[in-house]
C-alpha cells in the first residue's frame, strides 16, 4: 500500500463510524424534536467535526495529494480535502456553530404558527392558501408561516457571523465563497449562470405572471395592484398557483401517492422497497415538517422523511425524494467508501427529473390511472404548467442565492429590506405595506442548509438536460426500463469517482447548459 492509500485508509477508518452516528442522530432529531435527541445529535456532530478538524490528518491529506497523480486514490484525497477544509478552525468556534445549528433546527421542527387562535402546521397553511377565498384568513395563514422567522432571526444572524469568522480564518472572503469553492463549483461561473437564467426568464415570467395575477384579482375581487403575497398559494411563491397552472386535486383524490411513487420506480426496473421500509412518511407533532432523503451509512441504509398528504404536491415530493434515494442505492458497491456519494447538483437533477413526472400526461395515465383521453387532454396544459413552474422556481432561486450572498457579505445589514427588494425584483411581488419582520429567516435553508439553494437551479438545468438525453436514447422516461438502465449505468454507478461536470458531459454528450431548460419553457408556453 502506498502512503497516499494509507492516508485514505486511516481517514476512512476514523470518519466512517462517526459519519454513521451523526446521520442516525440527525434522523432521530428530525423525527422527534426532544431535548435528548438534540443533545445526542450535537454530541455526534461534534465528534465527527472534531475528527475532521484534526490538523495532523489534514496535513497528511495535503502531503498525500502532492504525491498522488490521477486515479481513484487522488480522487478520494481531493474529496477528503474539500470536506476537511471547513473544519480547520478553532474548536470553540466549530462547537458553537454545531450547537447553534441544532438548536435552530429543533425550533423549526417544534414551531407551529397560529390561525384564528389554533396552531397550524405547514400542510394546513398551504391548504388554506390553496383553497380559502377568505382574504383575511389567507393573510393570517401567510403571516403564521413567517412567525418562525422572528423566533430564530437573531440566531440566524449569529450563525452567519460565526460561519464568516470560520471562513475568514481560512483565508476566504466569507462563508458563501468557502461553501461554493469547496463543492467543486466556481462562484463567478455560478453568477454568470444565474445572470443567464435571469435573462432567459425575465420577460416570459412577467408575461405569465400578468395573466396569473389577472385571474387571481378576479377570484379575490380586487385589482392586480392590490394583490399581496398571501393571494398566492405558497408562502414564498416558489410554486405555481392553480390560477397559473393546472389544478390536479381531483386527479389525486383517493390516490395513495406513496404507492404511485413506488410503482413509478418499479416500472423503471428500480426497487425502492428498501428505502420505503426504513422511511417515516406521515406528519405528527414534534416531527420536522419538511422532507428529505438521507443515506445513513453509504452501505444501503437510505431513508426518506416526509409529511405526506395524498395530493399533487406530495406526489411530486415523494418522486423527488425517492429520486435521491435510488441514486444513493445505485453506486457501484465495489467503489471505495468515500466515492459512494454524489454531487449535490446531480442528485438534485435526478430528484427534480423524477418529481416533474407528477405533472406529465403519460405518467398520469400509466401510473396514476387517469383515463388516457383525459390525460391526453391535460397534457398540453400540463406542459404549460411545468414551464410555469420552471419560470417561478428559477425566479425564486435568484432571490435565495442573491440573498444568501448578501447575508454573508453583511450580516449586520438591513436584511428585511434586502429580502423584499429581491422578492420585488425577481418575483414581481408587492411587499405588505409597513411590514418590518425578518421574513427571510422563515426559510429553513438559510439557517440549516446554508449556500445550498443554487444547487436546485443547477438541478433543474441537469434535469432538463438528462430528460433530453433520455428522450433521445429511450423515447422517454415513464415505464421505460431502458431509461432506468441508462440512469443506473451512466449516472448512478460512478458515484463520486468522476467530477460531477465531467459525469454529466459523459452521460449526455454535452457540458452543463441552460439550453434544454430554456427549450422546455419555450415549448410549454407556446403549446
DRENMAR-341856 format. One record per residue (C-alpha): residue number from 1; residue in three letters; x, y, z. Coordinates in nm, 2 decimals. Layout:
  resi  resn       u       v       w
   NUM   ALA       X       Y       Z
...
This chain:
  resi  resn       u       v       w
     1   UNK    0.00    0.00    0.00
     2   UNK    0.14    0.34   -0.10
     3   UNK    0.15    0.62    0.15
     4   UNK   -0.14    0.81   -0.02
     5   UNK   -0.35    0.49    0.00
     6   UNK   -0.26    0.45    0.37
     7   UNK   -0.37    0.81    0.44
     8   UNK   -0.71    0.74    0.28
     9   UNK   -0.75    0.42    0.48
    10   UNK   -0.67    0.59    0.81
    11   UNK   -0.90    0.87    0.74
    12   UNK   -1.19    0.65    0.64
    13   UNK   -1.14    0.42    0.94
    14   UNK   -1.17    0.72    1.16
    15   UNK   -1.45    0.91    0.99
    16   UNK   -1.68    0.63    0.88
    17   UNK   -1.83    0.52    1.21
    18   UNK   -1.87    0.88    1.32
    19   UNK   -2.04    0.97    0.99
    20   UNK   -2.30    0.69    1.05
    21   UNK   -2.37    0.80    1.41
    22   UNK   -2.41    1.16    1.31
    23   UNK   -2.65    1.06    1.03
    24   UNK   -2.86    0.84    1.27
    25   UNK   -2.87    1.11    1.54
    26   UNK   -2.98    1.37    1.28
    27   UNK   -3.25    1.14    1.16
    28   UNK   -3.38    1.08    1.51
    29   UNK   -3.37    1.46    1.59
    30   UNK   -3.59    1.53    1.29
    31   UNK   -3.83    1.25    1.38
    32   UNK   -3.88    1.39    1.73
    33   UNK   -3.75    1.73    1.84
    34   UNK   -3.68    1.64    2.20
    35   UNK   -3.40    1.78    2.42
    36   UNK   -3.25    1.43    2.44
    37   UNK   -3.24    1.39    2.06
    38   UNK   -3.09    1.73    2.02
    39   UNK   -2.82    1.65    2.28
    40   UNK   -2.74    1.33    2.10
    41   UNK   -2.73    1.50    1.76
    42   UNK   -2.49    1.77    1.89
    43   UNK   -2.26    1.52    2.05
    44   UNK   -2.24    1.31    1.73
    45   UNK   -2.19    1.61    1.50
    46   UNK   -1.92    1.74    1.73
    47   UNK   -1.74    1.41    1.74
    48   UNK   -1.74    1.40    1.36
    49   UNK   -1.64    1.76    1.33
    50   UNK   -1.35    1.71    1.58
    51   UNK   -1.22    1.42    1.37
    52   UNK   -1.24    1.62    1.05
    53   UNK   -1.06    1.91    1.23
    54   UNK   -0.76    1.70    1.32
    55   UNK   -0.47    1.91    1.20
    56   UNK   -0.24    1.60    1.16
    57   UNK   -0.50    1.43    0.94
    58   UNK   -0.53    1.75    0.73
    59   UNK   -0.15    1.77    0.69
    60   UNK   -0.13    1.41    0.59
    61   UNK   -0.40    1.45    0.33
    62   UNK   -0.23    1.76    0.18
    63   UNK    0.11    1.58    0.17
    64   UNK   -0.05    1.27    0.01
    65   UNK   -0.22    1.49   -0.26
    66   UNK    0.12    1.62   -0.36
    67   UNK    0.24    1.26   -0.40
    68   UNK   -0.06    1.12   -0.59
    69   UNK   -0.14    1.18   -0.95
    70   UNK   -0.47    1.07   -1.11
    71   UNK   -0.69    0.78   -1.03
    72   UNK   -0.93    0.68   -0.75
    73   UNK   -0.68    0.74   -0.47
    74   UNK   -0.62    1.10   -0.59
    75   UNK   -1.00    1.15   -0.63
    76   UNK   -1.06    1.03   -0.27
    77   UNK   -0.78    1.27   -0.14
    78   UNK   -0.94    1.56   -0.33
    79   UNK   -1.28    1.49   -0.17
    80   UNK   -1.12    1.45    0.17
    81   UNK   -0.95    1.78    0.13
    82   UNK   -1.28    1.96    0.04
    83   UNK   -1.45    1.80    0.34
    84   UNK   -1.18    1.88    0.58
    85   UNK   -1.11    2.24    0.49
    86   UNK   -1.42    2.40    0.66
    87   UNK   -1.33    2.22    0.99
    88   UNK   -0.98    2.36    1.02
    89   UNK   -1.09    2.63    1.26
    90   UNK   -1.07    2.68    1.64
    91   UNK   -1.26    2.41    1.84
    92   UNK   -1.47    2.66    2.03
    93   UNK   -1.59    2.82    1.71
    94   UNK   -1.67    2.49    1.55
    95   UNK   -1.86    2.37    1.85
    96   UNK   -2.06    2.69    1.88
    97   UNK   -2.17    2.66    1.51
    98   UNK   -2.28    2.30    1.55
    99   UNK   -2.47    2.37    1.87
   100   UNK   -2.65    2.67    1.74
   101   UNK   -2.74    2.50    1.41
   102   UNK   -2.90    2.21    1.61
   103   UNK   -3.09    2.45    1.83
   104   UNK   -3.23    2.65    1.54
   105   UNK   -3.33    2.33    1.35
   106   UNK   -3.51    2.20    1.66
   107   UNK   -3.71    2.52    1.69
   108   UNK   -3.82    2.48    1.33
   109   UNK   -3.94    2.13    1.40
   110   UNK   -4.13    2.23    1.70
   111   UNK   -4.28    2.56    1.58
   112   UNK   -4.64    2.60    1.48
   113   UNK   -4.79    2.92    1.37
   114   UNK   -5.15    3.01    1.47
   115   UNK   -5.45    3.09    1.25
   116   UNK   -5.76    3.21    1.43
   117   UNK   -5.63    3.10    1.77
   118   UNK   -5.53    2.75    1.68
   119   UNK   -5.19    2.60    1.59
   120   UNK   -5.14    2.51    1.23
   121   UNK   -4.86    2.31    1.06
   122   UNK   -4.71    2.38    0.72
   123   UNK   -4.96    2.14    0.54
   124   UNK   -5.25    2.33    0.69
   125   UNK   -5.11    2.67    0.60
   126   UNK   -5.07    2.55    0.24
   127   UNK   -5.43    2.41    0.25
   128   UNK   -5.56    2.75    0.35
   129   UNK   -5.36    2.93    0.08
   130   UNK   -5.47    2.68   -0.18
   131   UNK   -5.84    2.67   -0.10
   132   UNK   -5.96    2.97    0.11
   133   UNK   -6.14    3.26   -0.06
   134   UNK   -6.14    3.45    0.27
   135   UNK   -5.86    3.71    0.22
   136   UNK   -5.83    3.78    0.60
   137   UNK   -5.78    3.41    0.67
   138   UNK   -5.53    3.38    0.39
   139   UNK   -5.33    3.68    0.53
   140   UNK   -5.33    3.53    0.88
   141   UNK   -5.21    3.20    0.74
   142   UNK   -4.93    3.36    0.54
   143   UNK   -4.83    3.56    0.85
   144   UNK   -4.84    3.25    1.06
   145   UNK   -4.59    3.09    0.81
   146   UNK   -4.34    3.37    0.89
   147   UNK   -4.36    3.37    1.27
   148   UNK   -4.07    3.12    1.30
   149   UNK   -3.86    3.39    1.13
   150   UNK   -3.90    3.62    1.43
   151   UNK   -3.82    3.33    1.67
   152   UNK   -3.49    3.24    1.50
   153   UNK   -3.37    3.55    1.32
   154   UNK   -3.12    3.67    1.58
   155   UNK   -2.96    3.32    1.59
   156   UNK   -2.95    3.30    1.21
   157   UNK   -2.76    3.63    1.20
   158   UNK   -2.53    3.49    1.47
   159   UNK   -2.47    3.18    1.26
   160   UNK   -2.38    3.39    0.96
   161   UNK   -2.13    3.58    1.18
   162   UNK   -1.98    3.26    1.32
   163   UNK   -1.96    3.10    0.97
   164   UNK   -1.79    3.41    0.84
   165   UNK   -1.54    3.40    1.12
   166   UNK   -1.46    3.04    1.04
   167   UNK   -1.43    3.11    0.66
   168   UNK   -1.20    3.42    0.71
   169   UNK   -0.97    3.23    0.94
   170   UNK   -0.91    3.00    0.64
   171   UNK   -0.84    3.29    0.40
   172   UNK   -1.19    3.31    0.24
   173   UNK   -1.38    3.63    0.19
   174   UNK   -1.69    3.48    0.37
   175   UNK   -1.88    3.16    0.42
   176   UNK   -2.05    3.20    0.08
   177   UNK   -1.72    3.18   -0.10
   178   UNK   -1.60    2.89    0.11
   179   UNK   -1.91    2.69    0.06
   180   UNK   -1.91    2.73   -0.32
   181   UNK   -1.53    2.67   -0.36
   182   UNK   -1.53    2.35   -0.16
   183   UNK   -1.81    2.20   -0.36
   184   UNK   -1.64    2.18   -0.70
   185   UNK   -1.81    2.50   -0.82
   186   UNK   -1.68    2.84   -0.93
   187   UNK   -1.85    3.15   -0.79
   188   UNK   -1.80    3.36   -1.10
   189   UNK   -1.94    3.09   -1.32
   190   UNK   -2.23    3.04   -1.08
   191   UNK   -2.33    3.40   -1.10
   192   UNK   -2.28    3.41   -1.48
   193   UNK   -2.52    3.11   -1.50
   194   UNK   -2.77    3.30   -1.27
   195   UNK   -2.75    3.60   -1.49
   196   UNK   -2.81    3.38   -1.80
   197   UNK   -3.11    3.23   -1.63
   198   UNK   -3.24    3.57   -1.53
   199   UNK   -3.22    3.69   -1.89
   200   UNK   -3.38    3.38   -2.02
   201   UNK   -3.68    3.40   -1.79
   202   UNK   -3.74    3.77   -1.71
   203   UNK   -3.98    3.85   -2.00
   204   UNK   -4.16    3.52   -2.01
   205   UNK   -4.21    3.53   -1.63
   206   UNK   -4.35    3.88   -1.64
   207   UNK   -4.59    3.78   -1.92
   208   UNK   -4.71    3.47   -1.74
   209   UNK   -4.74    3.64   -1.40
   210   UNK   -4.95    3.92   -1.56
   211   UNK   -5.20    3.67   -1.68
   212   UNK   -5.20    3.48   -1.35
   213   UNK   -5.24    3.80   -1.15
   214   UNK   -5.55    3.90   -1.36
   215   UNK   -5.70    3.56   -1.27
   216   UNK   -5.62    3.60   -0.90
   217   UNK   -5.76    3.95   -0.89
   218   UNK   -6.08    3.82   -1.05
   219   UNK   -6.10    3.54   -0.79
   220   UNK   -6.05    3.77   -0.49
   221   UNK   -6.24    4.07   -0.62
   222   UNK   -5.95    4.32   -0.61
   223   UNK   -5.73    4.50   -0.86
   224   UNK   -5.40    4.35   -0.97
   225   UNK   -5.23    4.63   -0.78
   226   UNK   -5.39    4.52   -0.46
   227   UNK   -5.25    4.16   -0.47
   228   UNK   -5.01    4.08   -0.19
   229   UNK   -4.81    3.76   -0.11
   230   UNK   -5.10    3.59    0.07
   231   UNK   -5.30    3.59   -0.25
   232   UNK   -5.06    3.32   -0.39
   233   UNK   -5.07    2.95   -0.28
   234   UNK   -4.72    2.91   -0.15
   235   UNK   -4.59    3.12    0.14
   236   UNK   -4.27    3.21   -0.06
   237   UNK   -4.43    3.20   -0.41
   238   UNK   -4.19    2.93   -0.51
   239   UNK   -4.47    2.72   -0.66
   240   UNK   -4.73    2.79   -0.93
   241   UNK   -5.08    2.88   -0.80
   242   UNK   -5.37    2.69   -0.95
   243   UNK   -5.47    3.01   -1.13
   244   UNK   -5.14    2.99   -1.33
   245   UNK   -5.12    2.61   -1.37
   246   UNK   -5.35    2.31   -1.36
   247   UNK   -5.55    2.21   -1.06
   248   UNK   -5.50    1.83   -1.02
   249   UNK   -5.68    1.80   -0.69
   250   UNK   -5.95    1.57   -0.84
   251   UNK   -5.69    1.36   -1.01
   252   UNK   -5.52    1.27   -0.69
   253   UNK   -5.83    1.24   -0.48
   254   UNK   -5.83    0.89   -0.33
   255   UNK   -5.49    0.81   -0.46
   256   UNK   -5.20    0.68   -0.25
   257   UNK   -4.91    0.89   -0.36
   258   UNK   -4.65    0.66   -0.19
   259   UNK   -4.77    0.37   -0.39
   260   UNK   -4.78    0.58   -0.71
   261   UNK   -4.41    0.67   -0.64
   262   UNK   -4.32    0.31   -0.57
   263   UNK   -4.49    0.20   -0.90
   264   UNK   -4.31    0.47   -1.10
   265   UNK   -3.97    0.33   -1.00
   266   UNK   -4.08   -0.03   -1.02
   267   UNK   -4.16    0.02   -1.39
   268   UNK   -3.81    0.17   -1.45
   269   UNK   -3.67   -0.15   -1.30
   270   UNK   -3.56    0.03   -0.98
   271   UNK   -3.65   -0.11   -0.64
   272   UNK   -3.75    0.14   -0.37
   273   UNK   -3.87   -0.12   -0.12
   274   UNK   -3.56   -0.10    0.10
   275   UNK   -3.59    0.28    0.12
   276   UNK   -3.97    0.29    0.20
   277   UNK   -3.94    0.02    0.46
   278   UNK   -3.70    0.24    0.66
   279   UNK   -3.88    0.57    0.60
   280   UNK   -4.11    0.78    0.81
   281   UNK   -4.36    0.94    0.58
   282   UNK   -4.66    1.09    0.76
   283   UNK   -4.70    1.40    0.98
   284   UNK   -4.72    1.42    1.36
   285   UNK   -4.64    1.67    1.63
   286   UNK   -4.27    1.73    1.71
   287   UNK   -4.16    1.60    1.37
   288   UNK   -3.98    1.81    1.11
   289   UNK   -4.24    1.94    0.87
   290   UNK   -4.02    1.92    0.57
   291   UNK   -3.90    1.63    0.35
   292   UNK   -3.55    1.49    0.29
   293   UNK   -3.37    1.17    0.19
   294   UNK   -3.06    1.06    0.39
   295   UNK   -2.80    0.79    0.32
   296   UNK   -2.71    0.68    0.67
   297   UNK   -2.40    0.47    0.60
   298   UNK   -2.33    0.46    0.23
   299   UNK   -2.39    0.08    0.26
   300   UNK   -2.76    0.07    0.17
   301   UNK   -2.94    0.23    0.47
   302   UNK   -3.13    0.50    0.28
   303   UNK   -3.44    0.67    0.43
   304   UNK   -3.69    0.94    0.35
   305   UNK   -3.86    1.17    0.59
   306   UNK   -4.18    1.32    0.47
   307   UNK   -4.52    1.45    0.58
   308   UNK   -4.74    1.30    0.31
   309   UNK   -5.08    1.42    0.22
   310   UNK   -5.23    1.25   -0.08
   311   UNK   -5.21    1.53   -0.33
   312   UNK   -5.01    1.65   -0.63
   313   UNK   -4.75    1.84   -0.41
   314   UNK   -4.67    1.53   -0.21
   315   UNK   -4.67    1.31   -0.52
   316   UNK   -4.40    1.53   -0.67
   317   UNK   -4.22    1.53   -0.33
   318   UNK   -4.22    1.15   -0.29
   319   UNK   -4.09    1.11   -0.65
   320   UNK   -3.83    1.37   -0.58
   321   UNK   -3.70    1.22   -0.25
   322   UNK   -3.70    0.87   -0.39
   323   UNK   -3.50    1.00   -0.68
   324   UNK   -3.24    1.10   -0.43
   325   UNK   -3.27    0.76   -0.27
   326   UNK   -3.23    0.54   -0.58
   327   UNK   -2.92    0.74   -0.67
   328   UNK   -2.77    0.66   -0.33
   329   UNK   -2.85    0.29   -0.37
   330   UNK   -2.71    0.29   -0.73
   331   UNK   -2.35    0.34   -0.66
   332   UNK   -2.12    0.06   -0.77
   333   UNK   -2.08   -0.14   -0.45
   334   UNK   -1.71   -0.20   -0.53
   335   UNK   -1.63    0.17   -0.51
   336   UNK   -1.43    0.29   -0.20
   337   UNK   -1.65    0.42    0.08
   338   UNK   -1.55    0.79    0.01
   339   UNK   -1.67    0.76   -0.35
   340   UNK   -2.01    0.61   -0.26
   341   UNK   -2.16    0.95   -0.27
   342   UNK   -2.28    1.20   -0.53
   343   UNK   -2.25    1.57   -0.60
   344   UNK   -2.54    1.78   -0.49
   345   UNK   -2.61    1.92   -0.84
   346   UNK   -2.65    1.57   -0.99
   347   UNK   -2.86    1.43   -0.71
   348   UNK   -3.09    1.73   -0.72
   349   UNK   -3.11    1.69   -1.10
   350   UNK   -3.23    1.33   -1.07
   351   UNK   -3.47    1.42   -0.79
   352   UNK   -3.62    1.71   -1.00
   353   UNK   -3.63    1.49   -1.31
   354   UNK   -3.85    1.24   -1.12
   355   UNK   -4.06    1.49   -0.94
   356   UNK   -4.17    1.65   -1.27
   357   UNK   -4.34    1.33   -1.37
   358   UNK   -4.63    1.41   -1.14
   359   UNK   -4.74    1.67   -1.40
   360   UNK   -4.69    1.46   -1.71
   361   UNK   -4.99    1.33   -1.90
   362   UNK   -4.81    1.00   -1.97
   363   UNK   -4.74    0.94   -1.60
   364   UNK   -5.10    1.03   -1.51
   365   UNK   -5.23    0.77   -1.75
   366   UNK   -4.98    0.50   -1.70
   367   UNK   -4.92    0.53   -1.32
   368   UNK   -5.20    0.73   -1.17
   369   UNK   -5.47    0.56   -1.36
   370   UNK   -5.62    0.86   -1.53
   371   UNK   -5.82    0.78   -1.84
   372   UNK   -5.60    0.81   -2.14
   373   UNK   -5.82    1.06   -2.32
   374   UNK   -5.84    1.28   -2.01
   375   UNK   -5.46    1.26   -1.96
   376   UNK   -5.41    1.35   -2.32
   377   UNK   -5.64    1.65   -2.28
   378   UNK   -5.45    1.76   -1.98
   379   UNK   -5.11    1.71   -2.13
   380   UNK   -5.09    2.04   -2.32
   381   UNK   -5.19    2.24   -2.02
   382   UNK   -4.95    2.04   -1.80
   383   UNK   -4.66    2.12   -2.03
   384   UNK   -4.75    2.49   -1.99
   385   UNK   -4.78    2.44   -1.61
   386   UNK   -4.44    2.27   -1.60
   387   UNK   -4.29    2.56   -1.80
   388   UNK   -4.45    2.80   -1.55
   389   UNK   -4.31    2.60   -1.26
   390   UNK   -3.96    2.63   -1.41
   391   UNK   -4.01    3.00   -1.45
   392   UNK   -4.14    3.05   -1.10
   393   UNK   -3.88    2.84   -0.94
   394   UNK   -3.59    3.00   -1.13
   395   UNK   -3.70    3.34   -1.01
   396   UNK   -3.72    3.21   -0.66
   397   UNK   -3.37    3.07   -0.67
   398   UNK   -3.25    3.41   -0.79
   399   UNK   -3.40    3.55   -0.47
   400   UNK   -3.24    3.29   -0.24
   401   UNK   -2.90    3.28   -0.39
   402   UNK   -2.86    3.66   -0.41
   403   UNK   -3.00    3.70   -0.06
   404   UNK   -2.75    3.45    0.09
   405   UNK   -2.46    3.62   -0.08
   406   UNK   -2.58    3.95    0.07
   407   UNK   -2.63    3.78    0.41
   408   UNK   -2.27    3.66    0.43
   409   UNK   -2.14    3.99    0.28
   410   UNK   -2.30    4.19    0.57
   411   UNK   -2.49    4.00    0.84
   412   UNK   -2.55    4.34    1.02
   413   UNK   -2.73    4.49    0.72
   414   UNK   -3.10    4.56    0.68
   415   UNK   -3.18    4.21    0.58
   416   UNK   -3.55    4.26    0.57
   417   UNK   -3.51    4.55    0.32
   418   UNK   -3.27    4.34    0.11
   419   UNK   -3.51    4.04    0.12
   420   UNK   -3.81    4.24   -0.01
   421   UNK   -3.61    4.42   -0.27
   422   UNK   -3.50    4.09   -0.42
   423   UNK   -3.86    3.95   -0.39
   424   UNK   -3.99    4.25   -0.57
   425   UNK   -3.72    4.24   -0.84
   426   UNK   -3.72    3.88   -0.92
   427   UNK   -4.07    3.76   -0.83
   428   UNK   -4.26    4.08   -0.90
   429   UNK   -4.44    4.06   -0.57
   430   UNK   -4.56    4.37   -0.38
   431   UNK   -4.44    4.37   -0.02
   432   UNK   -4.70    4.42    0.25
   433   UNK   -4.72    4.79    0.35
   434   UNK   -4.53    4.88    0.66
   435   UNK   -4.41    4.52    0.72
   436   UNK   -4.09    4.51    0.93
   437   UNK   -4.04    4.14    1.02
   438   UNK   -3.75    3.90    0.95
   439   UNK   -3.94    3.70    0.69
   440   UNK   -3.61    3.60    0.53
   441   UNK   -3.53    3.39    0.84
   442   UNK   -3.85    3.18    0.80
   443   UNK   -3.69    2.98    0.52
   444   UNK   -3.52    2.69    0.69
   445   UNK   -3.25    2.66    0.43
   446   UNK   -3.10    3.00    0.52
   447   UNK   -3.02    2.87    0.87
   448   UNK   -2.98    2.50    0.83
   449   UNK   -2.88    2.43    0.47
   450   UNK   -2.66    2.74    0.40
   451   UNK   -2.55    2.82    0.05
   452   UNK   -2.74    2.53   -0.10
   453   UNK   -3.02    2.68   -0.30
   454   UNK   -2.82    2.73   -0.62
   455   UNK   -2.79    2.36   -0.65
   456   UNK   -3.17    2.34   -0.71
   457   UNK   -3.13    2.57   -1.01
   458   UNK   -2.84    2.37   -1.14
   459   UNK   -3.05    2.06   -1.06
   460   UNK   -3.33    2.20   -1.29
   461   UNK   -3.08    2.25   -1.57
   462   UNK   -2.94    1.90   -1.52
   463   UNK   -3.30    1.75   -1.51
   464   UNK   -3.38    1.91   -1.85
   465   UNK   -3.05    1.80   -2.00
   466   UNK   -3.09    1.44   -1.87
   467   UNK   -3.45    1.43   -1.99
   468   UNK   -3.34    1.54   -2.34
   469   UNK   -3.09    1.25   -2.34
   470   UNK   -3.35    1.00   -2.21
   471   UNK   -3.59    1.11   -2.48
   472   UNK   -3.32    1.05   -2.74
   473   UNK   -3.20    0.71   -2.62
   474   UNK   -3.51    0.56   -2.46
   475   UNK   -3.80    0.75   -2.61
   476   UNK   -3.90    0.90   -2.27
   477   UNK   -3.90    0.80   -1.91
   478   UNK   -4.23    0.67   -1.78
   479   UNK   -4.24    0.29   -1.78
   480   UNK   -3.92    0.25   -1.98
   481   UNK   -3.67    0.01   -1.83
   482   UNK   -3.41    0.13   -2.08
   483   UNK   -3.44    0.47   -1.92
   484   UNK   -3.38    0.32   -1.58
   485   UNK   -3.08    0.13   -1.71
   486   UNK   -2.94    0.45   -1.87
   487   UNK   -2.96    0.63   -1.54
   488   UNK   -2.82    0.34   -1.34
   489   UNK   -2.52    0.28   -1.57
   490   UNK   -2.44    0.63   -1.70
   491   UNK   -2.52    0.84   -1.38
   492   UNK   -2.56    0.65   -1.06
   493   UNK   -2.30    0.38   -1.09
   494   UNK   -2.00    0.62   -1.09
   495   UNK   -2.07    0.78   -0.76
   496   UNK   -1.81    1.04   -0.69
   497   UNK   -1.54    0.86   -0.88
   498   UNK   -1.58    1.13   -1.15
   499   UNK   -1.63    1.51   -1.11
   500   UNK   -2.00    1.60   -1.15
   501   UNK   -1.95    1.82   -1.45
   502   UNK   -1.75    1.55   -1.64
   503   UNK   -2.00    1.29   -1.54
   504   UNK   -2.28    1.50   -1.69
   505   UNK   -2.09    1.56   -2.00
   506   UNK   -2.01    1.18   -2.04
   507   UNK   -2.38    1.09   -1.98
   508   UNK   -2.54    1.35   -2.21
   509   UNK   -2.27    1.43   -2.46
   510   UNK   -2.25    1.80   -2.37
   511   UNK   -2.14    2.02   -2.08
   512   UNK   -2.40    2.17   -1.84
   513   UNK   -2.62    2.41   -2.04
   514   UNK   -2.93    2.61   -1.98
   515   UNK   -3.05    2.54   -2.34
   516   UNK   -3.27    2.24   -2.26
   517   UNK   -3.44    2.42   -1.97
   518   UNK   -3.50    2.72   -2.20
   519   UNK   -3.64    2.49   -2.46
   520   UNK   -3.87    2.33   -2.20
   521   UNK   -4.01    2.67   -2.11
   522   UNK   -4.05    2.78   -2.47
   523   UNK   -4.23    2.46   -2.57
   524   UNK   -4.46    2.48   -2.27
   525   UNK   -4.55    2.84   -2.32
   526   UNK   -4.62    2.80   -2.69
   527   UNK   -4.84    2.49   -2.68
